[in-house]
Amino acid sequence: MPLKRYVTEMGMGVDVHGGDYTKAAKRAVSDAIRHSSLNFFTHMNKSRDEMQIIVKIGAAKPDSVNLEAVAAQLPYGTVSVESEHGGLDIPSENGADLMVIVNAAVLVCFDE
């Protein structure tokens, strides 16, 4: 069955010190979902566990993101996480520290 997208949420996360891409990605997912309340399940005769959630992460070093740790930020549904090049790295003035900014898109889909 093809997936049909019902919700798209966007978020941004930052690790201000230390250059931790996973921490920034988890914060981006939290930012994307913390203002949402999905109330359409009963109208669709679906449960929250039937959600197919696709998380797209944009980070300057996509291979540095722990995808399982990011997926664990979402308590319901089946979650898949993809990381690709994006975001922004900002080195400190002396180059001794790194601020990383990561973007997330959380897509909520159902099999139709």
N, C-alpha and C positions, 0 to 999 in steps of 0.2 A: 504494500500500500504506500502511496506517496504521502509525504509529510506536508501538512498545511500549517503555515505560521500564523499564530494568533497574537503574539505579543513580541515586541522588540523593545528592550531596555538598554540604555547606554550608561556607562560609568567610567570614572577616572580614578586611579589610585596612585599614590606617591609613596616611595620610601625616601625620606628626606636625607637620611645618612646611611651609608653602607652599601648602596647599590644592590639591594635584594629585590630581584625581579618578581619572585614568587610572592613576597609580602605586598608589593605594589599591585600585582595582579589580583590577589585576594581582596585587597581594598577596593579595587575597581569593580569587582563583582558585587561586593557589599554595597557600594555606592549605587550600582545599577538596580539592585532589588529592594533596598530598604524603604523605598517610598511607594512600593507597589502592594496592592492587595487584589489578588485575582479572585473574582467572585462569580465567574461564569461557568464553573464546573457543573452545577446542578442544571443550568439551562441547556447544557450540551450533553447531559447524561454521561459525563466523564468524571474521573477522579483525578486528584492531583498527582497520584502515582502513575497515571497514564501519560503524563507530560514527557515529551522528548525534548530535552533542553540542550541546545547547542550554544556553547560559550566560545566566542572568538576573542582572542587576546592579541593586542598589538603591543609589542615590546621591541626595544632596540636590539636586544639579544634574545630572540624567541626561544632558543634552545636552553636558556637559563631558567625558564619557568617550569616549576614542578606541576604538571598538569593534573595529577591526582589530588594534590593539595588544593588546587583551585576548584576542582570538581566538588570537593568536600564542603565547599561554602554553600552549596545548594541542597536543602534537606529533602526535597521531593523529586520524583521523576527519575528518568534515566538521563544521565548527564554525560555529554562528550565535550571535550575541550580541545580547541585548536589554537596554536600560537603561531603568529606570523610577524614579519618585520613591521614595526610601527613604533609608536610611543616617542619618548624623548629622553636622552641622557644629558645631564647637566653636571659637569665636573666642578668641584670647588675651585676657587681662585688659585690655590696652590697645587691643585691636582691630587691632593691626598684623600679626597672623599668624593663620592658620587651620589647625586640625586637622580632617581629614575622615575619617570612618569609612564604609566601603562594605561592603555585604554581597553575597555571590555564592552562587548555587545552580547547580551543574553537573549537568545531567541527561544521562545516557547512554542512548540509545535505539537500537533497530534496527528496520529495516523488517520487518514480519511479514506 
